[in-house]
């Protein structure tokens, strides 16, 4: 039977635990820095690209998968590469369209407990995998010349509202944001344009921060035309 711990022993154990936690946090900072350095080094060398967001669950042949694929092709035609989350579904469609059109096909994967496998359409020298979602988000936005958002779940909603908020609050230079899949987003957009606007939680001009279309050519044109006057540059 182990001897009963004194108050001094308990205090000492607590100090040791806090020290170990602090050391773990310090090493975590270095891991995060490593991810940022690797990402900045890779993406700063890319030609102009557009980030495409959307669900990992939509299957090849579905309407929104094909919409993403065709949009990626149109983006390549007007001079852009494509960045996706690197996984299946809409992400795969974006990379596939870019690959088929002969453009740069970039993947920013994330390490997940259920192991998201990178799709087969990413250029071998343009795939990075990150451990931290927040580092990955920075890479999606920092070097993107525009963002195209297609149907998706919680992750896609998070990405859409984050990029809109970054532009709205001027935490980044403005860039074009295109929302595609109007049938899918119609309920949400009705709520945004009525309830949020009526309650005064957004202003009417905030609705100009993004464009809605289901036309791949128009999506590409919106982004291309924007940069005729503004040029290409990192967003922050």
C-alpha positions, -999 to 999 in steps of 0.1 A, spaced: 0 0 0 15 33 -11 21 59 17 -4 88 19 9 119 0 15 150 20 4 185 10 40 192 -1 40 161 -23 7 171 -39 20 207 -45 52 193 -60 32 170 -83 11 199 -95 42 220 -102 57 191 -123 24 187 -142 23 224 -150 59 224 -161 53 194 -185 22 212 -199 42 243 -205 69 223 -223 44 206 -244 28 240 -254 63 253 -263 69 224 -286 35 228 -301 44 264 -310 75 251 -329 53 226 -348 29 253 -358 58 275 -369 72 247 -390 38 243 -407 36 280 -415 72 281 -428 66 251 -451 33 265 -463 47 300 -470 77 286 -488 56 264 -511 27 288 -518 47 319 -523 62 303 -554 28 295 -570 14 313 -600 -20 330 -593 -45 305 -579 -81 304 -568 -93 285 -537 -123 262 -541 -143 250 -511 -170 223 -509 -181 190 -494 -159 159 -492 -191 138 -495 -205 146 -529 -199 119 -555 -185 120 -590 -212 125 -615 -234 145 -591 -246 179 -603 -224 199 -579 -194 177 -584 -196 185 -622 -202 222 -615 -170 223 -595 -151 204 -622 -163 227 -650 -156 258 -629 -121 247 -623 -116 243 -660 -129 278 -667 -105 292 -640 -76 275 -658 -87 289 -691 -85 325 -678 -51 319 -662 -55 305 -627 -45 274 -609 -68 258 -584 -63 252 -547 -85 227 -529 -86 210 -495 -70 180 -512 -97 154 -503 -126 137 -521 -159 152 -533 -159 188 -544 -122 190 -536 -115 162 -560 -137 177 -586 -118 210 -584 -84 193 -587 -97 171 -615 -110 200 -635 -77 219 -631 -57 189 -641 -78 182 -672 -74 218 -683 -37 217 -679 -35 241 -649 -18 240 -615 -36 216 -592 -29 223 -555 -40 203 -525 -40 215 -488 -48 183 -469 -56 180 -432 -46 152 -408 -79 138 -394 -87 109 -371 -106 92 -399 -77 99 -423 -87 120 -452 -68 106 -482 -55 131 -508 -72 128 -542 -53 116 -573 -55 148 -593 -31 170 -573 3 179 -588 29 158 -569 49 188 -560 18 208 -548 4 187 -520 9 198 -484 -7 182 -453 -13 201 -421 -21 191 -386 -37 223 -375 -69 237 -391 -60 273 -385 -27 270 -403 -45 254 -432 -70 282 -433 -43 308 -436 -28 290 -466 -62 288 -483 -67 326 -481 -32 342 -480 -23 335 -516 -58 330 -532 -67 355 -559 -104 346 -553 -125 320 -535 -152 298 -550 -176 282 -525 -197 252 -536 -222 231 -515 -208 216 -484 -213 210 -447 -202 226 -415 -166 230 -427 -177 247 -459 -200 270 -440 -171 279 -416 -148 286 -446 -174 307 -464 -183 329 -434 -147 332 -424 -135 346 -457 -165 370 -459 -157 382 -424 -120 387 -432 -130 409 -461 -158 427 -442 -135 436 -413 -106 445 -435 -83 419 -419 -74 410 -455 -72 429 -487 -105 425 -506 -108 396 -531 -137 382 -551 -158 355 -534 -182 335 -555 -210 313 -541 -222 285 -564 -250 260 -561 -279 285 -557 -305 258 -552 -284 244 -523 -278 278 -506 -312 294 -513 -326 288 -478 -295 302 -461 -293 332 -484 -330 340 -478 -323 340 -441 -292 362 -445 -310 387 -468 -341 390 -447 -336 381 -410 -300 392 -406 -306 424 -427 -339 432 -409 -323 427 -374 -294 450 -384 -268 424 -377 -254 430 -412 -257 460 -435 -270 460 -471 -235 466 -485 -223 434 -468 -243 415 -494 -219 429 -520 -190 410 -505 -199 379 -526 -214 370 -559 -239 343 -565 -239 324 -598 -242 289 -612 -224 298 -644 -187 285 -644 -177 311 -671 -192 339 -651 -174 327 -619 -141 328 -637 -149 361 -654 -157 378 -620 -123 368 -606 -104 376 -638 -121 411 -642 -115 420 -606 -77 416 -610 -76 437 -642 -77 468 -620 -61 454 -588 -34 430 -600 -23 398 -582 -8 398 -548 -10 380 -514 -40 391 -494 -21 399 -462 
